[in-house]
C-alpha cells in the first residue's frame, strides 16, 4: 500500500514538473517562428553602458524641483530601494510594482500588502527597479519609468522614450530575481468532526501567476478529499496551466494550455489534455473584464476500470473557455471561469468545468471566499462492475484565501 502511495506521489510530481516545463518548450518553439510573425515585438534594452544607479540619477535629476519654490502637495519622493505610486487622492505608496495587466496595477507594500489599483486611479509612478513596458504595435522597452499626466517616460541611460497611457499594454519588473515575476493566492478549507460520526473534509484552491511585460503564465489547482467513518467519499484533483502572450491590448495567443485531472468517483485514474489557442478581451473597463479563448487540443484518458475494451482512450478535442472578473465593490469581487471540451463519445462527448467565486477582502492579504464548482460529463464511462458515475458533480466551498 505504501509503495502505491509513493508511486502516486512521484507520478504527480513528474506531471507537475512537466506542466512547468512545457511553457518553456513552447517559448523556444515560438522563437523559431517569430520572424514570420509580424505582430511579435522586439525588446529595446539599455545599451548605454551605464549602471542602473547611474540611470536612476539621470531620472532623478530630470524631475528635481526646488523645495523653496514648489508647493508641498506637488512634491514627490525620490525612489531609493523602492518603487512609488501616487493615487488620485494625492497619497504616495512605497513598495514594489508586481505587474500591470488589463488596466490593473498590482503593487506589493509592507504597509498594505499585495494590493491591486485601478490604473485610472494612478496619477504618478516612479520606479526604482527596471521595468519592462509593452507598448502596443511598437516594442517592449526596458528602463527606469516615470509616469505623470497620462504619459509614461522610459529612461535608458542618455535616451528617453515617451508614450501615452492608452498605448500601454502591460508592464512588469525586469531583472535577475525570478521571484519578482510571481504572485498568487492559496485558499484552504478543512473541516474535521469527531464524536458519533468521524468525518473530515479537505479542499484547496491555488492560483499562481508568472507575468512579464509580454506574457502571462497561470497555474490553477483545485483538490478535494473527504472521508466519513473511515470510508472515503471524495478524492479528486485538477491542475490547469495556461500560457498567454499579448499581441495587442485585446488580442492574445496561447502557445500552450494543459490540464491534468483525476477523480476516483468519476472512474478517472488520469486525464491529460493539451492544446494551443487564441483569445480576445471582449470587455475591459473600470469594473469588469471578460476574456474568451479556445483552440484545438488532444486528450488522453485512463479509466480505473471499464466494462469492456481498453481502459485508455485518446481523442482530438476542441476547448473553449471564458473568464469574467467583476468588481462589485471596493472589497468584493466576483470571478467566473467556465470551460467546455468537445471530444469523441468514448471520452465523454461533452464536458464542462465551471468555477464561480465571490471574494470578500478581510485585510490586504486575507480574503474569505465562497466558491461554487460544477463539473459535467455527458457520457461518463461505466465501471467494470456496471456502475455508471453521475453526470454532474457539485461543490460549494467556503475558505480563507491568502494572497502573496
Residue pairs with C-beta under 8 A, 6 or more apart in sequence:
12 237
15 239
15 260
15 272
16 239
16 260
19 219
19 239
19 241
19 258
19 260
22 241
22 243
22 256
22 258
22 274
23 217
23 241
23 243
23 255
23 256
25 256
26 243
26 255
26 256
27 215
27 243
27 255
29 255
30 40
30 245
30 255
34 40
39 247
39 248
40 247
41 134
41 138
41 139
41 140
41 214
42 139
42 140
43 132
43 139
43 140
43 141
43 142
44 139
44 140
44 141
44 142
44 156
44 161
45 142
45 156
46 55
46 142
46 143
46 156
46 157
46 159
47 156
47 157
48 55
48 156
48 157
48 158
48 159
49 157
50 58
50 157
50 158
52 130
52 144
54 157
55 143
55 144
55 155
55 156
55 157
56 79
56 128
56 144
58 155
58 157
58 158
59 144
59 146
59 155
60 78
60 79
62 146
62 155
63 76
63 126
63 146
65 74
65 75
67 75
73 90
76 84
76 86
76 92
76 124
76 126
77 84
77 92
77 94
77 126
78 126
79 126
79 127
79 128
80 128
81 128
82 94
82 95
82 96
82 128
83 94
83 95
83 96
83 97
83 107
83 125
83 126
83 127
83 128
83 129
84 92
84 93
84 94
84 124
84 125
84 126
84 127
84 128
85 92
85 93
85 97
85 105
85 107
85 117
85 122
85 124
85 125
85 126
86 92
86 93
86 122
86 123
86 124
86 125
87 93
87 117
87 121
87 122
87 123
88 121
88 122
88 123
93 107
93 109
93 111
93 112
93 115
94 109
94 110
94 111
95 107
95 108
95 109
95 110
95 111
95 112
96 107
96 108
96 109
96 129
96 173
96 180
97 105
97 106
97 107
97 125
97 127
97 129
97 131
97 171
97 172
97 173
98 106
98 107
98 108
98 114
98 172
98 173
98 180
98 183
98 211
99 105
99 106
99 170
99 171
99 172
99 173
99 183
99 211
100 106
100 119
100 168
100 170
100 171
100 172
101 170
101 211
101 216
102 281
102 284
102 289
103 118
103 119
103 120
103 284
103 286
104 116
104 117
104 118
104 119
105 116
105 117
105 118
105 119
105 122
106 114
106 115
106 116
106 183
107 114
107 115
107 116
107 117
108 114
108 115
108 183
109 115
112 364
113 363
113 364
113 365
113 403
114 183
114 364
114 365
114 403
114 404
115 364
118 286
119 165
120 286
122 147
123 148
124 146
124 147
124 148
125 145
125 146
125 147
125 148
125 152
126 145
126 146
126 147
127 144
127 145
127 146
128 144
129 173
129 174
129 175
129 180
130 142
130 143
130 144
130 173
130 174
130 175
131 142
131 143
131 144
131 145
131 154
131 171
131 172
131 173
131 174
131 213
132 140
132 141
132 142
132 171
132 172
132 173
132 174
132 212
132 213
132 214
133 140
133 141
133 142
133 143
133 145
133 152
133 154
133 163
133 168
133 170
133 171
133 213
134 140
134 168
134 169
134 170
134 171
134 213
134 214
134 246
135 141
135 163
135 167
135 168
135 169
136 167
136 168
136 169
136 248
136 249
137 248
138 163
138 167
140 213
140 214
141 154
141 156
141 161
142 154
142 156
142 174
142 213
143 154
143 155
143 156
143 161
144 154
144 155
145 152
145 153
145 154
145 155
145 171
146 152
146 153
146 155
147 153
147 165
150 164
150 165
151 162
151 163
151 164
151 165
152 162
152 163
152 164
152 165
152 168
153 160
153 161
153 162
154 160
154 161
154 162
154 163
169 246
169 248
169 249
170 211
170 213
170 214
170 246
171 213
172 180
172 181
172 211
172 212
172 213
173 180
173 181
174 212
174 213
181 210
181 211
181 212
182 208
182 209
182 210
183 208
183 209
183 211
183 403
183 404
184 206
184 207
184 208
184 209
184 403
184 404
185 205
185 206
185 207
185 367
185 401
185 402
185 403
185 404
186 204
186 205
186 206
186 207
186 401
186 402
186 404
187 204
187 205
187 206
187 367
187 369
187 371
187 397
187 399
187 400
187 401
187 402
188 203
188 204
188 399
188 400
189 201
189 202
189 203
189 204
189 397
189 398
189 399
189 400
190 200
190 201
190 202
191 199
191 200
191 201
191 202
192 199
192 200
193 199
193 200
197 228
197 229
198 227
198 228
198 229
198 230
199 226
199 227
199 228
199 229
200 226
200 227
201 224
201 225
201 226
201 234
202 223
202 224
202 225
202 226
203 222
203 223
203 224
203 395
203 397
203 399
204 221
204 222
204 223
204 224
205 220
205 221
205 222
205 369
205 371
205 397
205 399
205 401
206 219
206 220
206 221
207 218
207 219
207 220
207 221
208 218
208 219
208 220
209 216
209 217
209 218
209 219
210 216
210 217
211 217
214 245
214 246
215 243
215 244
215 245
215 246
216 242
216 243
216 244
216 245
216 246
217 241
217 242
217 243
217 244
218 240
218 241
218 242
218 243
218 244
219 239
219 240
219 241
220 238
220 239
220 240
220 241
220 337
221 237
221 238
221 239
221 240
222 237
222 238
222 355
222 373
223 236
223 237
223 238
224 234
224 235
224 236
224 237
224 395
225 232
225 234
225 235
226 232
226 233
226 234
226 235
227 233
232 264
233 265
234 265
235 263
235 264
235 265
236 261
236 262
236 263
236 264
236 265
236 266
236 393
237 260
237 261
237 262
237 263
238 259
238 260
238 261
238 353
239 259
239 260
239 261
240 257
240 258
240 259
241 256
241 257
241 258
241 259
242 254
242 256
242 257
243 254
243 255
243 256
243 257
244 252
244 253
244 254
244 279
244 293
245 252
245 253
245 254
245 255
246 252
247 253
249 281
249 284
250 280
250 281
250 284
251 278
251 279
251 280
251 281
252 278
252 279
252 280
252 281
252 293
253 276
253 277
253 278
253 279
254 276
254 277
254 278
254 279
254 293
254 295
255 276
256 274
256 275
256 276
257 274
257 275
257 276
257 277
257 295
257 297
257 319
258 272
258 273
258 274
258 275
259 271
259 272
259 273
259 274
260 270
260 271
260 272
261 268
261 270
261 271
261 272
261 273
262 268
262 269
262 270
262 271
263 393
264 304
265 389
266 375
266 377
266 380
266 389
266 393
267 303
267 304
267 305
267 380
267 381
267 382
267 383
267 387
267 389
268 301
268 302
268 303
268 304
268 381
269 302
269 303
269 304
269 311
270 300
270 301
270 302
271 299
271 300
271 301
271 302
272 299
272 300
273 297
273 298
273 299
273 300
273 317
273 319
273 341
274 297
274 298
275 295
275 296
275 297
275 298
275 317
275 319
276 295
276 296
276 297
277 293
277 294
277 295
277 296
277 319
278 293
278 294
278 295
279 291
279 292
279 293
279 294
280 291
280 292
280 293
281 289
281 290
281 291
282 290
282 291
282 292
283 289
283 290
284 290
286 327
287 326
287 327
288 324
288 325
288 326
288 327
289 323
289 324
289 325
290 322
290 323
290 324
290 325
291 322
291 323
292 320
292 321
292 322
293 320
293 321
293 322
294 318
294 319
294 320
294 321
295 318
295 319
296 316
296 317
296 318
296 319
297 316
297 317
297 318
297 319
297 341
298 314
298 315
298 316
298 317
299 314
299 315
299 316
299 317
299 341
299 343
299 347
300 312
300 313
300 314
301 312
301 313
301 314
301 315
301 347
301 348
301 381
302 311
302 312
303 311
303 312
303 313
303 381
303 383
304 311
304 383
305 311
305 383
305 384
305 385
306 381
306 382
306 383
306 384
307 382
307 383
307 384
307 386
313 344
313 346
313 347
314 347
315 343
315 344
315 346
315 347
316 343
316 344
317 341
317 342
317 343
317 347
318 341
318 342
319 339
319 340
319 341
319 342
320 339
320 340
321 337
321 338
321 339
321 340
322 336
322 337
322 338
322 339
323 335
323 336
323 337
324 334
324 335
324 336
324 337
325 333
325 334
325 335
325 336
326 333
326 334
326 335
326 336
327 333
328 334
331 360
331 361
332 358
332 359
332 360
332 361
333 358
333 359
333 361
334 356
334 357
334 358
334 359
335 355
335 356
335 357
335 359
336 354
336 355
336 356
336 357
337 354
337 355
337 356
338 352
338 353
338 354
338 355
339 352
339 353
339 354
340 350
340 351
340 352
341 350
341 351
341 352
342 349
342 350
343 349
343 350
343 351
345 379
346 381
348 377
348 378
348 379
348 380
348 381
349 378
349 379
350 376
350 377
350 378
350 379
351 375
351 376
351 377
351 378
352 374
352 375
352 376
353 373
353 374
353 375
354 372
354 373
354 374
354 375
355 371
355 372
355 373
356 371
356 372
357 369
357 370
357 371
357 372
358 369
358 370
358 371
359 367
359 369
359 401
360 367
360 368
360 369
360 370
361 367
362 368
365 402
365 403
365 404
366 400
366 401
366 402
366 403
367 400
367 401
367 403
368 398
368 399
368 400
368 401
369 397
369 398
369 399
369 400
369 401
370 396
370 397
370 398
371 395
371 396
371 397
371 398
371 399
372 394
372 395
372 396
372 397
373 393
373 394
373 395
373 396
373 397
374 392
374 393
374 394
374 395
375 392
375 393
376 391
376 392
376 393
377 389
377 391
378 391
380 388
380 389
380 390
380 391
381 389
382 388
383 389
